[in-house]
Amino acid sequence: MKNLGLLNVKMLTLLSEFHLLTLCETEISAVPNTIINVAVGEQVLFPVHNQCGATYEVTLLSKSPTHSKLASWNFNTSYNQPLYENRLKRSRNGSVMLHNVQINDTKLYEIQIDCYSTMAATREQSFDLRVFEPVSKPLMIITCSTSNITMSCTVSMGTKVTYHWEKQSLAGAIIRTYNGTELVIDHIHEQEQYMYKCIATNPVSMATSTPRIGEECNVNPSKGQKLSWMARNIAASGLLLALITIVYICYKIKPTAGEKGSSKYDRYYQMRVEKDTALPELFQPRFSVSTHLVAS
């Protein structure tokens, strides 16, 4: 029982630590005059290097796509635009922190430092902030045809996503890479079995699909492919039956070599039939008379 209680305490401790980690935002320190790529939900620290003493003012400006004043702080007052009221804060060392960045925070920022106690010129620092949504795990869709396999790759989440493919041996060695959202494979001429996987990336994340084997089309065709195969076979059988029927009809109605010139042949044949029918009636009396005379 004691061991069970200790185990429960450890599990609660681990869960609490995990909860704290999920609540904490990742902090990115911005470097002046560079591009800063960050993910949605992170926080960005704009450094402020104070060389003015106690009396100075710090102003955060949006330079592009629009020019506007976002916030300012001096020794006794502060100002924030309403959209940034709960997200722009001053840190203990005087730097400016932007919390929970979003896609629309992608801007060119500038920090201005104005000294009150000296005649020093205003110092300016620029920061090119670019915010991206991390990519989700790619989904591979395989479409089979007679000679080709078409693989397409999509993600449900992510901005500015680029795709590429890896062709691997069954042992996992990379054979070749391809770019694009779609890959067409001529599986008839594939000498070996290979695995294919799609990799989706953007400047802040990367995700990989579950590997698929190109032979899936041959081994386990989908229901739709089976129906398509059956439809093709039925159509071919129907065409063959129609062809046989046509040949049989043509054979039945085609005249023989002796029957060519059908109109003349029909008249001749009719005359023969009528003549052959009349001959027994013509010669019947003669046969009777001749028989009577011989008998007498």
C-alpha positions as CSV (number, residue, x, y, z in Angstrom):
1,M,0.0,0.0,0.0
2,K,2.9,2.3,0.8
3,N,4.5,1.7,-2.5
4,L,1.2,2.3,-4.3
5,G,0.8,5.7,-2.6
6,L,4.4,6.7,-3.5
7,L,3.6,5.7,-7.1
8,N,0.5,7.9,-7.1
9,V,2.5,10.9,-5.8
10,K,5.1,10.5,-8.5
11,M,2.4,10.3,-11.2
12,L,0.8,13.5,-9.9
13,T,4.1,15.2,-9.9
14,L,4.8,14.2,-13.5
15,L,1.4,15.4,-14.6
16,S,1.8,18.7,-12.8
17,E,5.2,19.3,-14.5
18,F,3.7,18.4,-17.9
19,H,0.8,20.8,-17.3
20,L,3.3,23.6,-16.5
21,L,5.3,22.9,-19.6
22,T,2.1,23.1,-21.8
23,L,1.2,26.4,-20.2
24,C,4.6,28.0,-20.7
25,E,5.3,29.6,-24.1
26,T,8.5,29.1,-25.9
27,E,10.6,32.3,-25.8
28,I,12.4,33.5,-28.9
29,S,15.1,36.2,-28.6
30,A,14.9,38.4,-31.6
31,V,18.2,39.6,-33.2
32,P,18.2,43.1,-34.7
33,N,18.3,43.4,-38.5
34,T,17.5,39.8,-39.2
35,I,14.5,37.6,-40.1
36,I,13.0,36.0,-37.1
37,N,10.8,32.9,-37.8
38,V,8.5,31.9,-35.0
39,A,5.6,29.5,-34.6
40,V,2.0,30.5,-33.6
41,G,1.7,30.8,-29.8
42,E,5.3,31.5,-29.1
43,Q,6.6,34.7,-27.5
44,V,9.2,37.0,-28.9
45,L,11.7,39.1,-26.9
46,F,12.8,42.3,-28.6
47,P,16.0,43.4,-26.8
48,V,16.5,47.0,-25.6
49,H,20.0,48.1,-24.9
50,N,19.7,51.1,-22.6
51,Q,22.6,53.5,-22.6
52,C,20.6,56.5,-21.5
53,G,20.5,56.1,-17.7
54,A,17.2,56.3,-15.8
55,T,15.2,58.6,-18.1
56,Y,14.4,57.3,-21.5
57,E,11.5,56.2,-23.7
58,V,11.1,53.0,-25.6
59,T,8.8,52.9,-28.6
60,L,7.7,49.9,-30.6
61,L,6.6,50.7,-34.1
62,S,5.1,48.7,-37.0
63,K,7.0,49.7,-40.1
64,S,5.5,47.3,-42.7
65,P,2.9,46.7,-44.1
66,T,1.6,49.7,-42.2
67,H,3.4,52.3,-40.2
68,S,1.9,52.8,-36.8
69,K,2.9,53.2,-33.1
70,L,2.1,50.0,-31.2
71,A,3.4,50.8,-27.7
72,S,5.7,53.1,-25.7
73,W,7.1,53.2,-22.2
74,N,9.0,55.9,-20.3
75,F,10.0,56.3,-16.7
76,N,6.4,57.1,-15.5
77,T,3.9,56.3,-18.2
78,S,3.1,53.6,-20.8
79,Y,0.9,53.2,-23.9
80,N,-0.4,50.2,-25.8
81,Q,-2.7,49.9,-28.7
82,P,-5.9,48.0,-27.7
83,L,-5.0,45.0,-29.9
84,Y,-1.8,44.6,-28.0
85,E,-3.1,45.5,-24.5
86,N,-2.5,42.1,-23.0
87,R,0.3,40.9,-25.2
88,L,3.0,43.6,-25.1
89,K,4.9,43.7,-21.8
90,R,8.2,45.1,-20.6
91,S,10.5,42.6,-19.0
92,R,12.6,43.3,-15.9
93,N,15.7,44.2,-18.0
94,G,13.7,46.7,-20.0
95,S,13.3,44.6,-23.2
96,V,9.9,44.3,-24.9
97,M,8.0,41.0,-24.9
98,L,5.3,40.1,-27.4
99,H,3.2,37.1,-26.1
100,N,1.2,34.6,-28.0
101,V,2.2,35.7,-31.5
102,Q,-0.3,35.1,-34.3
103,I,-0.1,35.0,-38.1
104,N,-1.2,38.6,-38.4
105,D,1.8,39.6,-36.2
106,T,4.0,39.0,-39.2
107,K,5.5,42.5,-39.7
108,L,8.6,44.6,-39.8
109,Y,9.1,46.1,-36.4
110,E,11.3,48.9,-35.1
111,I,12.3,49.7,-31.6
112,Q,13.3,53.3,-30.9
113,I,15.2,54.4,-27.8
114,D,15.1,58.1,-26.9
115,C,17.4,59.4,-24.1
116,Y,16.0,62.3,-22.0
117,S,19.1,63.0,-19.9
118,T,21.7,63.3,-22.7
119,M,21.8,64.7,-26.2
120,A,22.4,61.2,-27.7
121,A,20.6,60.6,-30.9
122,T,17.6,58.3,-31.1
123,R,18.7,54.7,-31.5
124,E,16.7,52.4,-33.8
125,Q,16.7,48.6,-34.2
126,S,14.7,46.7,-36.9
127,F,13.2,43.2,-36.5
128,D,11.6,41.3,-39.4
129,L,9.2,39.0,-37.6
130,R,7.5,36.1,-39.6
131,V,4.9,33.9,-37.9
132,F,4.0,30.4,-39.2
133,E,1.5,27.8,-38.2
134,P,3.4,24.5,-37.7
135,V,2.6,21.7,-40.1
136,S,0.5,18.7,-39.1
137,K,1.4,15.1,-40.0
138,P,1.1,14.6,-43.8
139,L,-1.6,12.3,-45.2
140,M,-0.6,10.2,-48.2
141,I,-3.3,9.3,-50.8
142,I,-2.5,6.5,-53.3
143,T,-4.3,6.2,-56.6
144,C,-3.7,3.1,-58.7
145,S,-4.0,2.8,-62.5
146,T,-3.0,0.1,-65.0
147,S,0.6,1.2,-65.2
148,N,1.2,4.0,-62.7
149,I,0.8,4.7,-59.0
150,T,0.0,8.4,-58.1
151,M,0.8,9.5,-54.6
152,S,-0.4,12.8,-53.3
153,C,0.4,14.5,-50.0
154,T,-1.6,16.9,-48.0
155,V,-1.6,18.5,-44.5
156,S,-4.5,19.8,-42.5
157,M,-2.5,22.5,-40.7
158,G,0.5,24.6,-41.7
159,T,1.4,27.8,-43.5
160,K,3.9,28.3,-46.3
161,V,4.3,24.5,-46.6
162,T,6.7,22.8,-49.0
163,Y,6.7,19.1,-49.8
164,H,9.2,16.6,-50.9
165,W,9.4,12.8,-51.1
166,E,11.9,10.2,-50.1
167,K,12.2,6.9,-51.9
168,Q,13.7,4.3,-49.6
169,S,14.8,0.7,-49.8
170,L,13.0,-1.7,-47.5
171,A,16.0,-1.4,-45.2
172,G,15.5,2.3,-44.9
173,A,18.3,3.6,-47.1
174,I,17.3,6.8,-49.0
175,I,17.5,6.0,-52.8
176,R,16.2,9.3,-54.2
177,T,14.3,12.5,-53.3
178,Y,11.6,14.3,-55.2
179,N,9.9,17.7,-54.8
180,G,6.2,18.6,-55.1
181,T,2.9,17.5,-53.6
182,E,2.4,14.7,-56.1
183,L,4.6,11.7,-57.1
184,V,3.9,9.4,-60.1
185,I,5.6,6.0,-60.1
186,D,5.8,3.6,-63.1
187,H,5.4,0.5,-61.0
188,I,5.4,-1.9,-64.0
189,H,9.2,-1.2,-64.5
190,E,10.1,-1.1,-60.8
191,Q,12.7,-3.9,-60.4
192,E,12.4,-3.9,-56.5
193,Q,9.9,-2.9,-53.8
194,Y,10.5,0.5,-52.3
195,M,9.0,2.6,-49.5
196,Y,7.9,6.1,-50.1
197,K,7.2,8.9,-47.6
198,C,6.2,12.5,-47.8
199,I,7.9,15.2,-45.7
200,A,6.1,18.5,-45.1
201,T,8.2,21.5,-43.9
202,N,8.0,25.2,-43.3
203,P,10.5,27.5,-41.6
204,V,9.4,26.5,-38.0
205,S,8.4,22.8,-38.3
206,M,8.7,19.5,-40.1
207,A,6.5,16.4,-40.2
208,T,6.7,13.1,-41.9
209,S,4.0,10.7,-43.2
210,T,3.8,7.1,-42.5
211,P,5.9,5.2,-45.1
212,R,3.9,3.4,-47.8
213,I,5.0,0.6,-50.1
214,G,4.5,1.1,-53.9
215,E,3.3,-2.6,-54.3
216,E,0.2,-1.8,-52.3
217,C,-1.7,-1.4,-55.6
218,N,-0.8,-4.9,-56.7
219,V,-1.2,-6.6,-53.4
220,N,-4.3,-5.0,-51.9
221,P,-6.4,-3.1,-54.5
222,S,-9.1,-0.9,-53.1
223,K,-12.8,-1.5,-53.5
224,G,-13.1,1.2,-56.1
225,Q,-10.2,-0.3,-58.1
226,K,-11.9,-3.7,-58.0
227,L,-15.2,-2.2,-59.3
228,S,-13.3,-0.5,-62.1
229,W,-11.6,-3.7,-63.1
230,M,-15.0,-5.5,-63.2
231,A,-16.6,-2.8,-65.3
232,R,-13.7,-3.0,-67.8
233,N,-14.1,-6.8,-68.0
234,I,-17.9,-6.5,-68.5
235,A,-17.5,-3.9,-71.2
236,A,-15.0,-6.1,-73.0
237,S,-17.2,-9.2,-72.8
238,G,-20.2,-7.2,-74.2
239,L,-18.2,-5.9,-77.1
240,L,-17.0,-9.4,-77.9
241,L,-20.5,-10.8,-77.8
242,A,-21.8,-8.1,-80.1
243,L,-19.0,-8.8,-82.6
244,I,-19.8,-12.5,-82.6
245,T,-23.5,-11.8,-83.2
246,I,-22.7,-9.5,-86.2
247,V,-20.4,-12.1,-87.8
248,Y,-23.0,-14.9,-87.4
249,I,-25.8,-12.7,-89.0
250,C,-23.5,-11.8,-91.9
251,Y,-22.7,-15.5,-92.4
252,K,-26.4,-16.5,-92.5
253,I,-27.5,-13.9,-95.1
254,K,-24.4,-13.9,-97.4
255,P,-25.2,-15.6,-100.8
256,T,-23.1,-18.5,-102.0
257,A,-20.9,-18.3,-105.1
258,G,-23.7,-20.0,-107.2
259,E,-26.3,-17.7,-105.9
260,K,-24.8,-14.4,-107.1
261,G,-27.2,-12.6,-109.4
262,S,-30.1,-13.3,-107.0
263,S,-32.9,-12.0,-109.3
264,K,-32.0,-14.2,-112.2
265,Y,-31.4,-17.1,-110.0
266,D,-34.8,-16.7,-108.3
267,R,-36.7,-16.6,-111.6
268,Y,-34.8,-19.6,-112.9
269,Y,-35.4,-21.6,-109.8
270,Q,-39.2,-20.8,-109.8
271,M,-39.5,-22.0,-113.4
272,R,-37.8,-25.3,-112.6
273,V,-40.0,-25.9,-109.7
274,E,-43.2,-25.3,-111.7
275,K,-41.9,-27.5,-114.6
276,D,-41.0,-30.3,-112.3
277,T,-44.4,-30.2,-110.7
278,A,-46.3,-30.3,-114.1
279,L,-44.4,-33.2,-115.7
280,P,-46.0,-36.1,-113.8
281,E,-49.5,-34.8,-114.7
282,L,-48.5,-34.6,-118.4
283,F,-47.1,-38.0,-118.7
284,Q,-49.5,-39.9,-116.4
285,P,-52.2,-40.7,-119.1
286,R,-49.7,-41.9,-121.6
287,F,-48.3,-44.4,-119.1
288,S,-51.8,-45.8,-118.5
289,V,-52.7,-46.2,-122.2
290,S,-49.4,-47.8,-123.0
291,T,-50.0,-50.3,-120.2
292,H,-53.5,-51.2,-121.5
293,L,-52.4,-51.8,-125.0
294,V,-49.6,-54.1,-124.0
295,A,-52.0,-56.1,-121.9
296,S,-54.5,-56.6,-124.8
